[in-house]
Amino acid sequence: MAATVVTAQVFEPQLRQRGAVLEKLRDRRLVDEAAIARSELVATRTGQPIELVLNQLGALPDDDLVSVYSEVVGCPVWDPEKTPFIADLSELGVSAEYLRRARLLPLKSPNSSLLIAVADPLDDEALSGLVFATGKPVSIQVARPSDLRRGFDLAFGPLENTPVTADQRRLDREVDLISDNAVEGGGARLVQSVFEAAIAVGASDIHFEPRRHDLRIRLRVDGRLLDHQVVSADLAAPAVSRVKVIANLNLGERRLPQDGRTTFIVNGKQVDVRVATSPTVFGESAVLRILDRATVPLDLNAMGLSDYLKACLTQAARSPHGIFFVTGPTGSGKTTTLYGLLQTFAKSDRKVLSVEDPVEYHFEHVTQTQVAPALGLTFAAALRSFLRQDPDVILVGEIRDPETAAVAIQAAMTGHFVLASVHANDALSVLPRLQDMGVEPYQLAAGFRGVVAQRLVRRLCPHCRREEETSQAVTLACQAAGLPAPTKTFAALGCEHCKGVGFRGRIPIGEGFLANEAILRAVAEHRSLADVGVIARQEGLTSMMADGLEKIARGVTTFDEVVAAVHG
């Protein structure tokens, strides 16, 4: 696609093309009418085009914006790796401040014309000003706003710190967010840059940790905490304050922990974030949990579960009543699996309620409640109220105490289907764990439908994994599990795709079973856990280690990862 050429003499009104951009966004359902209506109000106050307002408010991703711009205007999309910017502006006769304000980044400057990356290819005023200032015709390429911001920072350095005036009303916050005059300070820029880096590497958490002489920032990637950046101590308070402002926390309270929720905008997309602050001896620390649904597949078929476990979960979801458990330690993916089960009810006519602590992802087809113990809204209290709301399916985020266990079992025995998580070492251990919380064997026999236990292991990077001979440890483990030893396994190496780690993403390993008549009879008769285990294995229960070994044989993960997850 040839670059669009602009001269000082020819500039036609672009209103028709702006209308075409908005029409294509509507036709392709890239934005909804509510977002457009909101953006029109902000655009009126700021003078910005509606499509750019939609992008800056997180309603229109960068890729969708530049794709429509490119199609309407007929210009290519800028690739920063193929076409670098010009850092020396001496030949152009324009300042970096002018270019940043006009959102024009020079790429190439041949004798006859100038190639420019632009955020808004329909901005006649900015382009004509540049043509006039340089005396050269201009060829343009449309740039993703995030690429343009990074290009400016690399070419000309970050903006100087300028204080931002806070405004509590939603419209004014949105106007301030996209206004050219609202230049954020060092703490705000640090938070935004760290968040963008966290999204780029697929981090689940960001840790701001103040120390005596500096602020350490770490990212949790695939379950491991990695050092990201160390900055001067004078940025610690501004960075945490910025986090508290956008999460609507009390800025004046620094002595007590606080929790909140907010939304960051990265590459034109909204990403939900859960925020927790805590006082330390060197100032407040903050941890941001990234709740990006784009990186978390809430589809049972896309989670990497074994065929047997998927069959257990799918069959359990068809139960008209009873209780089904998902178990595992903190960080084992229990909530994701439960949410995957909730997603199976998306197009059904069943009423679905959930009580969680906290609510991590929002669903249109689920009425979700977050517990508030300080107000008396506990899991048990919420469950009791649910029973009066005519539910078909109830999700209990976690059964922690006898009271919650009793109400959950009661709901399962009175015609409701209950999904719940509970802490236990493995699938079979859920039964004695519930009995320890006061659930009687006859109640379990009446309501228990099955259980899945799981852990998460890191997935080998498919681009750089290295083939190696099967070790003796793997062979012995396979023999103990009654499985044939694989002829080859793979090890982590490290490349640019996985940032040199050798792993990219995580995958669950697990075990589980559905309760049949024989298992329920054994539970009702107070049979030992070993006896119940024998019956469960006859019905298909395989160990978590066996599931892990099967993934090792397929080159999905390593033996060390599986051993650490199962026995660590």
Residue pairs with C-beta under 8 A, 6 or more apart in sequence:
1 70
1 74
1 75
1 76
2 74
2 76
3 75
3 76
3 115
3 139
3 140
3 141
4 73
4 74
4 75
4 121
4 139
4 140
5 113
5 137
5 138
5 139
6 127
6 128
6 131
6 137
6 138
6 139
6 140
7 131
7 137
7 138
8 128
8 131
8 132
8 137
11 124
11 127
11 128
14 122
14 124
17 72
17 73
17 122
18 49
18 50
18 51
18 122
20 72
21 51
21 68
21 69
21 72
21 122
22 36
22 50
22 51
24 68
24 71
24 72
25 31
25 36
25 51
25 54
25 60
25 64
25 68
26 33
26 36
28 68
30 60
30 64
30 68
31 54
31 59
31 60
32 59
35 54
35 57
35 59
35 60
36 50
36 54
38 57
38 174
39 50
39 53
39 54
39 57
39 59
40 50
41 171
42 48
42 53
42 57
42 171
42 174
42 175
42 178
43 49
43 50
43 53
45 171
45 175
46 53
46 175
46 178
46 179
46 180
48 56
48 178
49 120
49 122
51 60
51 65
51 68
51 69
52 65
52 119
52 120
52 145
52 178
53 178
54 60
54 65
55 61
55 62
55 65
55 145
55 268
56 145
56 177
56 178
56 265
56 268
57 174
57 177
57 178
57 265
58 263
58 265
58 268
58 269
58 270
59 268
59 270
60 268
61 267
61 268
61 269
62 144
62 145
62 146
62 147
62 267
62 268
63 144
63 267
63 268
64 268
65 144
65 145
65 268
66 77
66 142
66 143
66 144
67 77
69 75
69 120
69 121
69 122
69 142
70 76
70 77
70 142
73 121
73 122
73 140
73 142
75 121
75 140
75 141
75 142
76 141
76 142
77 141
77 142
77 143
77 144
78 107
78 117
78 141
78 142
78 143
78 144
78 147
80 147
80 150
80 151
83 107
83 108
83 115
83 117
83 141
84 107
85 105
85 106
85 107
85 117
85 151
85 154
85 155
86 92
86 106
86 107
86 108
86 109
86 155
87 155
87 156
89 95
89 96
89 99
89 106
91 109
92 106
92 109
92 114
92 133
92 134
93 133
93 134
94 130
94 133
94 134
96 152
96 155
96 156
98 133
99 105
99 106
99 152
99 156
100 152
100 156
100 159
101 180
102 123
102 126
102 129
102 130
103 118
103 119
103 120
103 123
103 126
103 148
104 116
104 117
104 118
104 126
104 127
104 130
105 116
105 117
105 118
105 143
105 148
105 151
105 152
105 155
106 114
106 115
106 116
107 115
107 116
107 117
107 141
108 114
108 115
109 115
109 136
112 136
112 137
113 136
113 137
113 138
113 139
114 130
114 134
114 136
114 137
114 138
114 139
115 138
115 139
115 140
115 141
116 127
116 130
116 138
116 139
116 140
116 141
117 140
117 141
117 142
117 143
117 147
117 148
117 151
118 126
118 127
118 140
118 141
118 142
118 143
119 142
119 143
119 145
119 148
120 126
121 140
121 142
127 138
127 140
130 138
131 137
131 138
143 151
144 267
145 267
145 268
146 196
146 266
146 267
146 268
158 189
159 183
159 189
160 183
161 183
161 185
161 186
162 183
162 184
162 185
163 185
164 176
164 182
164 183
164 184
164 185
164 188
165 176
166 245
167 173
167 176
176 182
184 192
185 238
185 242
186 235
186 238
187 235
187 237
187 238
187 239
187 240
187 241
187 242
188 238
188 242
190 231
190 235
190 238
190 239
190 242
191 239
191 242
191 243
192 264
194 206
194 217
194 228
194 229
195 206
195 264
195 266
195 271
195 273
195 288
196 266
197 219
197 228
198 206
198 219
198 228
198 288
198 290
199 266
199 267
199 271
199 290
199 292
201 219
201 221
201 499
202 221
202 222
202 295
202 504
202 505
203 219
203 220
203 221
203 290
204 220
204 221
204 223
204 289
204 290
205 219
205 220
205 287
205 288
205 289
205 290
206 217
206 218
206 219
206 220
206 287
206 288
206 290
207 216
207 217
207 218
207 219
207 220
207 225
207 285
207 286
207 287
208 215
208 217
208 236
208 239
208 240
208 243
208 285
208 286
208 287
208 288
209 215
209 216
209 217
209 218
209 280
209 285
210 216
210 233
210 236
210 240
210 280
210 282
210 283
210 284
210 285
211 233
211 282
212 233
212 282
213 233
214 230
214 231
214 232
214 233
214 236
215 230
215 231
215 232
215 233
215 235
215 236
215 239
216 227
216 229
216 230
217 228
217 229
217 230
217 231
218 225
218 226
218 227
218 228
219 225
219 226
219 228
220 226
221 501
222 458
222 459
222 501
222 503
222 504
222 505
222 506
223 331
223 456
223 458
223 506
233 282
236 282
236 283
237 283
237 284
239 286
240 277
240 283
240 284
240 285
240 286
241 251
243 249
243 262
243 275
243 277
243 286
243 288
244 250
244 251
244 258
244 260
244 275
244 277
244 286
245 251
246 262
246 264
247 260
247 261
247 262
247 273
247 275
248 260
248 262
249 258
249 260
249 275
249 277
250 258
254 279
254 284
255 279
256 279
257 276
257 277
257 278
257 279
258 276
258 277
259 274
259 275
259 276
259 277
259 358
260 274
260 275
261 272
261 273
261 274
261 275
261 358
262 272
262 273
262 275
263 270
263 271
263 272
263 273
264 270
264 271
264 273
265 271
269 294
271 290
271 291
271 292
272 291
272 292
272 293
272 361
272 362
273 288
273 289
273 290
273 291
274 288
274 289
274 291
274 358
274 360
275 286
275 287
275 288
275 289
276 286
276 287
276 289
277 284
277 285
277 286
277 287
278 284
278 285
278 286
278 287
279 285
291 360
291 361
293 361
296 336
296 361
297 303
297 340
298 336
298 339
298 340
298 342
298 343
298 361
299 340
299 343
300 310
300 313
300 314
300 337
300 340
300 341
300 343
300 344
301 310
303 333
303 336
303 337
303 340
303 507
303 508
304 459
304 507
304 508
304 556
305 313
305 337
305 454
305 508
305 510
306 510
306 547
306 550
308 512
308 540
308 542
309 452
309 454
309 510
309 511
309 512
309 547
312 450
312 452
312 512
312 513
312 514
313 337
313 340
313 341
313 452
313 512
314 344
315 514
316 324
316 341
316 449
316 450
316 514
317 341
317 344
317 345
319 417
319 449
320 415
320 417
321 412
321 413
321 414
321 415
321 416
321 417
321 447
322 412
322 417
322 418
322 447
322 448
322 449
323 408
323 409
323 411
323 412
323 417
323 418
323 419
323 420
323 447
323 448
323 449
324 341
324 417
324 418
324 419
324 420
324 449
324 450
324 451
325 420
325 421
325 422
325 430
325 450
325 451
325 452
326 334
326 337
326 338
326 419
326 420
326 421
326 451
326 452
326 453
326 454
327 334
327 421
327 422
327 423
327 424
327 426
327 427
327 429
327 430
327 451
327 452
327 453
327 454
328 334
328 421
328 423
328 453
328 454
328 455
328 510
329 423
329 455
331 456
332 454
332 455
332 456
332 508
333 454
333 455
333 456
333 506
333 508
334 421
334 454
335 360
335 397
335 421
337 452
337 454
337 508
338 395
338 397
338 419
338 421
339 360
339 361
339 363
341 419
342 352
342 354
342 363
342 366
342 393
342 395
342 419
343 363
345 352
345 365
345 366
345 393
346 363
346 364
346 365
347 365
350 392
350 393
351 367
351 389
351 390
351 391
351 392
351 393
352 363
352 365
352 366
352 367
352 391
352 392
352 393
352 394
352 395
353 366
353 367
353 368
353 369
353 386
353 389
353 391
353 393
353 394
353 395
354 366
354 367
354 368
354 369
354 394
354 395
354 396
354 397
355 368
355 369
355 370
355 371
355 379
355 382
355 383
355 386
355 394
355 395
355 396
355 397
356 368
356 369
356 370
356 371
356 395
356 397
357 370
357 371
357 379
357 397
357 398
358 370
359 368
359 369
359 370
362 368
366 395
367 389
369 377
369 382
371 377
371 378
371 379
371 382
371 397
378 403
378 404
379 396
379 397
379 398
379 399
379 400
379 401
379 404
380 401
380 403
380 404
380 406
380 407
383 394
383 396
383 404
383 407
383 408
383 411
384 407
386 394
386 411
387 407
387 410
387 411
387 414
387 416
391 416
392 416
392 417
393 416
393 417
393 418
393 419
394 408
394 411
394 416
394 417
394 418
394 419
395 418
395 419
395 420
396 404
396 408
396 418
396 419
396 420
396 421
397 420
397 421
398 420
398 421
398 422
398 423
399 405
399 408
399 420
399 421
399 422
399 434
399 437
401 437
402 437
402 438
405 434
405 437
405 438
405 439
406 438
406 439
408 418
408 420
409 434
409 439
409 443
409 444
409 447
411 418
412 418
412 446
412 447
412 449
413 443
413 446
413 447
418 447
422 430
422 433
422 434
423 433
424 430
424 433
424 453
425 453
426 453
426 511
426 544
427 451
427 452
427 453
427 511
427 512
427 513
427 536
427 541
428 529
428 532
428 533
428 536
428 541
429 529
430 451
430 453
431 444
431 448
431 523
431 529
431 532
432 529
434 444
435 441
435 444
441 523
441 524
441 525
441 526
442 524
444 520
444 523
444 524
445 520
445 521
445 523
445 524
448 515
448 520
448 523
449 514
449 515
450 512
450 513
450 514
450 515
451 512
451 513
452 510
452 511
452 512
453 510
453 511
453 512
453 544
454 508
454 509
454 510
454 511
454 544
455 508
455 509
455 510
455 544
455 565
455 566
456 506
456 507
456 508
456 509
456 565
457 506
457 507
457 508
457 509
457 548
457 551
457 557
457 561
457 562
457 564
457 565
458 503
458 505
458 506
458 557
458 558
458 561
459 503
459 504
459 505
459 506
459 507
459 556
459 557
460 490
460 492
460 502
460 503
460 504
460 555
460 556
460 557
460 558
461 492
461 493
461 494
461 495
461 497
461 498
461 501
461 502
461 503
461 504
462 504
463 495
463 497
463 498
464 492
464 493
464 494
464 495
464 497
464 498
464 502
465 490
465 491
465 492
465 493
465 502
465 555
466 490
466 491
466 492
466 493
467 488
467 489
467 490
468 488
468 489
468 490
468 491
469 488
469 489
470 485
470 486
470 487
470 488
470 489
471 489
471 559
473 559
474 485
474 486
474 489
474 549
474 552
474 559
475 485
477 545
477 549
477 559
478 484
478 485
478 486
478 549
479 485
481 543
481 545
481 546
481 549
482 546
483 546
483 549
483 550
486 552
486 553
489 552
489 553
489 555
489 558
489 559
490 555
490 558
491 502
491 558
492 501
492 502
492 503
492 558
493 502
494 500
494 501
494 502
497 504
498 504
507 551
507 556
507 557
509 544
509 547
509 548
509 551
509 557
509 562
509 565
509 566
510 544
510 547
511 541
511 542
511 543
511 544
511 546
511 547
512 541
513 519
513 536
513 539
513 540
513 541
514 539
516 539
518 535
518 538
518 539
519 532
519 535
519 536
519 539
522 531
522 532
522 535
523 532
533 541
544 565
544 566
545 562
545 566
548 557
548 561
548 562
548 565
548 566
549 562
551 557
551 562
552 558
552 559
552 562
